Amino acid sequence: MKIAHTTSTSNDMTLVDIVKKRIELKHKITLQKEKIANTSTELFAPLSSFNSGKPYLNYFKNSINILNGAILGYKLMKKFRHFFHKKG
């Protein structure tokens, strides 16, 4: 079986032009993939301002939260003491 090659008169592209275009498009695709990857890491990365605090500030925040919890517990027990007291 013989294959007849016909030339297209409307499009004057050679194989070299096709290879160049393919390389150019691959380069554009890799650039777009890099942009998408960078954007997604920026979107889903934790905020640096919250994580970059100094350790003693985190210790201070934790101790204040523990103190607030203890004070709240004391106030609740004081308020509801009559439920737990023996009558009589």
C-alpha positions as CSV (number, residue, x, y, z in Angstrom):
1,M,0.0,0.0,0.0
2,K,1.4,3.3,-1.1
3,I,0.7,6.5,0.9
4,A,0.5,9.6,-1.2
5,H,1.8,12.7,0.6
6,T,-0.1,15.8,-0.4
7,T,1.2,19.3,0.3
8,S,-1.0,21.9,1.8
9,T,-0.9,25.2,0.0
10,S,-2.9,27.1,2.6
11,N,-0.4,26.4,5.4
12,D,3.3,26.7,4.8
13,M,4.5,25.1,8.0
14,T,7.5,22.8,7.9
15,L,8.4,20.1,10.4
16,V,11.0,22.4,11.9
17,D,8.3,25.1,12.5
18,I,6.1,22.5,14.2
19,V,8.9,21.3,16.5
20,K,9.7,24.9,17.4
21,K,6.0,25.6,18.1
22,R,5.8,22.5,20.2
23,I,8.8,23.4,22.3
24,E,7.5,27.0,22.8
25,L,4.1,25.6,23.9
26,K,5.7,23.2,26.3
27,H,7.7,26.1,27.8
28,K,4.5,28.1,28.2
29,I,2.7,25.2,29.9
30,T,5.5,24.7,32.4
31,L,5.4,28.4,33.2
32,Q,1.7,28.2,33.8
33,K,2.1,25.1,36.0
34,E,4.7,27.0,38.1
35,K,2.3,29.9,38.5
36,I,-0.5,27.6,39.5
37,A,1.7,25.9,42.0
38,N,2.9,29.1,43.5
39,T,-0.6,30.5,43.8
40,S,-1.9,27.4,45.4
41,T,0.9,27.4,48.0
42,E,0.2,31.0,48.8
43,L,-3.5,30.3,49.2
44,F,-3.2,27.3,51.4
45,A,-0.1,28.2,53.4
46,P,-0.7,29.2,57.0
47,L,-0.4,32.9,57.7
48,S,3.2,33.7,58.7
49,S,2.2,36.5,61.1
50,F,0.4,34.1,63.4
51,N,3.1,31.5,63.4
52,S,6.1,33.8,63.7
53,G,5.4,34.8,67.3
54,K,8.1,34.6,69.8
55,P,8.0,31.5,72.1
56,Y,7.5,33.6,75.3
57,L,4.5,35.3,73.8
58,N,2.9,31.9,73.1
59,Y,3.7,30.9,76.7
60,F,2.1,34.1,78.0
61,K,-1.0,33.5,75.9
62,N,-1.4,29.9,77.1
63,S,-0.9,30.9,80.7
64,I,-3.6,33.7,80.4
65,N,-6.0,31.2,78.8
66,I,-5.4,28.7,81.7
67,L,-6.0,31.5,84.2
68,N,-9.2,32.6,82.5
69,G,-10.4,29.0,82.5
70,A,-9.7,28.7,86.2
71,I,-11.5,32.0,87.0
72,L,-14.5,31.0,85.0
73,G,-14.7,27.6,86.7
74,Y,-14.5,29.2,90.1
75,K,-17.3,31.7,89.3
76,L,-19.5,28.9,87.9
77,M,-18.9,26.7,91.0
78,K,-19.6,29.7,93.3
79,K,-22.8,30.5,91.3
80,F,-24.2,27.0,91.3
81,R,-23.0,26.1,94.9
82,H,-26.5,25.9,96.2
83,F,-27.2,22.9,93.8
84,F,-24.3,21.0,95.3
85,H,-24.8,22.0,99.0
86,K,-26.6,19.7,101.4
87,K,-29.8,21.1,102.7
88,G,-30.5,20.7,106.1
